């Protein structure tokens, strides 16, 4: 059967940068670069296809010290909006020798995306989605969110002079709700889970002239995650790590890390070398891990019940594709309990001085579990992703950490307290 094609110029919207068209992951149908996310032929998800031209290590290094150094690999650069974006990216890749020693590993790095403008990797995806939304003429941007995306959309819209409407579950952490509301956009709480929120937003997106970053702008939005993978390779000295541990919510981040590595290999920016990608979930919302362990690629939705709310998507859209990445690269997908998540947060903080949010606790705890199972090689170069800041999820650890001692204002009492704590 021939592949149905709709020429990009039929829509009257010019292609931006190296992006050529939208392509269905399932049947290969092609569509113009407009606001759509599902194939009309088979209802499969759409993603961006490119014709890359002139991208070299030198052209990348000549770019700015943020994610826009990779503009030649993205659907649109930062110029549509006159540069009025938050310029996220190029966050630290930290050589985690203390954590490696604690886990019995030879070489471990933490890619710490808590250093982005709103302190999570979601600033990357929003930057690309909003620039494309502006190109397509949207003046109001919106999203369904478990918290970090809400922060990123509200902040980026404020910077860009756009209106925003952010929709979240009613029971998010206060740290994420307040840090969304402060930017002044419209914030709607829905009594239900993220999947309820996403359903409502999908219905609204079909009727209103809004750019929903993770609905009708989703193909562009998802491409922002590639920049995290690009940076890992560049910061390692233009080489790929042997192993990467990635938190799974929708599953999109895991697939885009794989896409980033694949594109770098095809463009000759890094030497082709085998790599394994591992997914990490919290047991209280682990539909992808459950399916992977059962040896199937059909995701059975779950009702979330975990402190890792940023990963609490019970019906993840990209779950089957995340499973494919794990299988194709020789990786695995694991899950950990909430207690293990808390221990992961504390281990990362106490060894490397990085306070990750619950998603970071999930990746570190899953790394430890995968090591114990022999699925991760302790002697291979490994990167673990911390995608957000622990200041957003204080409730997760507030009950297990606190002052060593509370004493009267007395030198004698102070000396007694520090002696009790083991300090000389």
N, C-alpha and C positions, 0 to 999 in steps of 0.2 A: 504494500500500500504506500502510495506517495505521501510525503509529509506535507500537511497543510501549511501554507506560508502566507503571512500578511506583510507586505513590504513596509518597512519602517516609515517611509515618506508618505504613505497613504494617509496617515493621521495628521499630516501637516505639522508635526513636531520634529524639529531637527535633532539629530543624534548629538549627544554631548560627549566630548572627549573621545576615548577609544571604544566606548560602548557601541555595539552594533545593533542589538535587538534584545528583546525578551525571548527566552527559549523555555519550552516546557521540559521539565526534567524527565517526564515519563514518555511522551510521544515525539518530542522534538519539534513541535509546532512553534513557529516564530511569530512574534507580535511586535508592534511599534514600541518605542520607549515612552510609554505613557503610564497612567496610574491604573494598573491592573496587577493581579497577583495569581489568578487561576486560569488555566487553559480552557478555552471554550470547547475544545474537542474532547478532552478526557478528564477535565477538572484537576489535572495535575498542577503542582506548584511551578511558578515561573522563576527563572533566574536570569542574570545578565550574561550575554555573550559578547565577546570583545574582538576587536582587531587591534592588537597592541603594536605600536610603532615607536621605535627609537628609545626604548626604555633600557638604560644601562645603569651599572653601579654609579658611574660618575653623574648621570642626570639625577639620580635619586639623592646622592650625597650633596648635590648643589641646591637641593630644595630646603625648605624651612625645617626647623627642629620640632616638627609635629607630624601628625599623620598625613598632612597634605604634601609631604615629600613624595608620597606614592600616588599623586594625582593622576599620573599617566597610567595607572592600573585600576582606576576607579571610574564609575559612571559619569561623574562630573567633578570638576575642580571647585575651589572655594571662591571663584570670581563672580558667580551668578549673583551673589548677595553683597558684592562689594567688600568681601572680606569680613563681614559682620557675623563671624562664627566664633565659637569658644576655643578653636584651635587645639583640640585634644591630641593625645598620642605622644609617642616617643618617650614613654614612661620607663622607669628603671628596670633593667634586668639585673638582678642581684645574685651574685655568687654566694650561695647559701651553705658555706662550709660548716657552720655550727649545726644546722639542721641535718646536713648530710651525715655528720659524725653521729648525731643522735639516732639516725635511722640506719646506720651502717652502710652508707652509700659513698661512692668515690667522687662523683661530680654532679652537683645539683644546683639549679638556678631557680629563683622565684621571679616570674614576670609580674611586677606589682602595678596593676592598673588602678589602684586606689589613688594614684597621683594625678588622675585626670581632673578636669575642672569641677565636676560634681561628684568626684571620688568613686567612679566605677567605669567599667569598660563601655557602658551604654552611651557615653559621650561620643564614642567613635561611630556607632551605628546611626545615632541621631544626626550627627554632622552631615553624613552622606544623604540621609533621607530628607533633611530640611533643604539642602542645596538643590536636590532634585525636585522637591515640592515647589520651591520658588521658580525653578525652570518651567514647571508645569502650570504655574499661575495660582497656586494655593496661597491664601492669606491667613488661613486658620489651620493649625496643625493639632493633631490629637493622638492619643494612644491608649491602649489597655496596658496596665502595668502591675507588676508585683512590688514596685517601689523605686528601684534604681532608674528604670526607664522614665518614670514619672518625673524624677529629679531632672534628668537630662533634657527631656522635652520642654519642661517649664523654663529652665534656665536658657536653653538655646533659643527658644521662641522670644524670650525677653530681650536677649542680645540682638536678635535679628529684626526686632520690631514687628513680630507676628503675634496674632492671637493664639491662645492655646486652650485646649480642653483635655484634661487628664482624668482617666477613669481607673479607679483602684478598688480592691476589696476593702471592706470596712475594718478589717482587723489587722492591718499592717502595723509594723513598728512605728512608734511615735517619731523616731528619728527620720524616717522616710516621709511620713506625712507632712511634718513641719517643714522639712527641707524641700518639699514641693510647693507647699502653700506660700512660702515666703516670696516666691517670684511673681506672685500676683495674678497668675492665670486662673482659669476656671478649674476647680478640683471637685470631682464627683466621686463619692464613695457608694459602692453597691453592696448590699447585704448578701454576700455569697462568696464563692471562691474566685480565683483568677479565671477559671474556665467560664463562669457565669459572666464575668466582666468582659471577657473576650467575645462571647456570644452577642452581648448587647452591642459592643463596638462594631462587630461585623455587620450587624443589622443597620446601624446608623451609617456606616461607611457606604452602604449601597444606595443610600438616599441623599445624603448631605454632600455639599461641595467642600468637604474638609479633606485634608491630607492626613490620613491615619498612618503614622510611620510604620506600624507593624501589621497593617492590613493592606490598604490599596497601594502603599508605598513600600511594601515589604521587600520586593526584590532589590531595591536600592539600599534600603536600611540594612539588609543582611550583609551586603558587600563591605560595610564599614568594619565588620569583624575581621576581614582579611588582614587589615593593617596590623593587628596584634601579631599574627603569624609572620608577616613581613618583618616586623621589628625584631622578633626573636631571632630570625635568621641573620639579619644584618648585625645585630648586637653581639651575636656569637662569632662575628668575623666572617660573615657571608658563608655560613654553613648551617646545615640542619641538625637539630638535636636528634638523638636516637630514639628518645621517648618523651612524650608530652602527656600531662594529666590535665584534663579540661572539665570544668563543671558543666552539667547538663541541666538546662531548664526546658527550652523548646527543642534543643538539639542543634540549633543553627550554628552556634559558636564552634562546635566540634567539626561540623562540615566545612566551615569557612577557614579554619586553621589548615585543614587538609587541602583546600583549594589554593590557599596562599602558597603552601609549600610546592604544590604541583605547578603553579604558574611560575614560581621562581626557577624551578628546574627547567621548564619548557623554554624560558627566556634566557637560559644560560647564566643566570645571576648567581646560582649556587650549583655545586657539583651534585649530580644525582646520587643519593645515598638512601638506604632503607630507613624508614622511621615508623614508629608505632604510636598510635594515638589511643589514649585510654580515657573513658568517660567516668564521671563521678556524680553520684546522686545521694540524697538522704533517703534512708529506708522508708520514712514516712511519706515520701512521694517519689517512688522509684519505678515508674512504668517502663522506662527504657532498660534499666538494669534487669528488671524482672523478665522482660522479653528476651534480652540477650542471653541470660542464663538458661532460659527455656529453649534456646536455639531457634527462635522464631523472629520474624520481623514485623509481626502484627502487634501493635501496641494496644493493650487493654487498659482503658482509662482507670485512674485511681482517684479517690478523694484525698486531697492532701492533708497530712497531719504531721507537721514537722516545724522545728524552729527555723529551718533554712527556707524562709518564705520567698526569698528571691529566686529559688529554684522550684517553687511549689506550683508546677504546671502539671495537672493530672492527665491532660490529653495533649501531649507535645506534638506539634505539627511536623517537626523534622526528626522525630524519633526513629523512624525506619531508616532514614539516611545516616543518622548517627551510628546505628547498628552496622550499616554497610561500611562506614569508615573504620570502625573497630575491627570488623572481620577482614576487610581488605588489607589493612596495614598490620595485622597480627596483634592488635591491641585487645582490650577487654573493657567491660563496663561493670563497675562495682558500686555498692551502696553501703552506707554506714549509719549507725543509730545516732540519735540526737546527743547522747552522752559522748559518743566518739567524735561528733562534730565539735563539741565544746573542748574536748581534749586536743583536737586538731588546731583550734584557734589558739589555745594556750601554748601549745608546742611551738607554733610559728612565732608567736610573740616572744616567748622566753628564749628562743634560740637565735632569732634574727632581728628582733625589734620591730617586726611588722605586725600590726594589729589588723588582721583581716576580718571581714564580715563572715557570717555563717557559711556563705558559699566557699570562702577560703578555707574554713575549717573542714568542709566536706572534701575538698581536693587533697588537703594534707592528710586527713584521716584515711581517705581512699588510697593515697600513695602508700601509706604505712601498711594497709591491709593487703594491697597488691604485692608489696614486697614480701610479706609473710607467706603469701600463697605461691611465691616463686614466679609470678607472672610479669614482674618488672625486674630487669637485670640491675643489681646494685652497682655494677661496674660500668654501666653505659651512661653517657651524658643525658641528663634528664632535666626537663623544665616543668615546673608546676605553676599553674596560673592562679593568682589571687586577683579576683575581679572586682573587689569592692572594699570599702573602709569599715572597720569594726565599730567606729563611732556611730554608725547607722543601726547597729544591732546590739546595743549595750545590754539589753535584757537577756541575751543568750548567756552572758558570763557574769552578770551582776550578782547572781546568787552564789557564785563559787569563788570569786576573787574579792578582795577588799583589803583594808588596813591590816598590817601585821599585828599592830597593837594600838590601843587607845589608852593614854596614860595622863596623869596630872602633869602640870608644867614643873617638872622636877628633874634635875640632872641625875640624881640617884635612880629615879624611875626610868629615865632614858637609857642609862647604862645597863640596867637590869633587862630592859626590853630588847636591846640589840644583842646582848649576850644570849638571851633566850632564843633569839633568831639565828644564832650561830655566827654572828659577826664578832671579830676580835676588838 
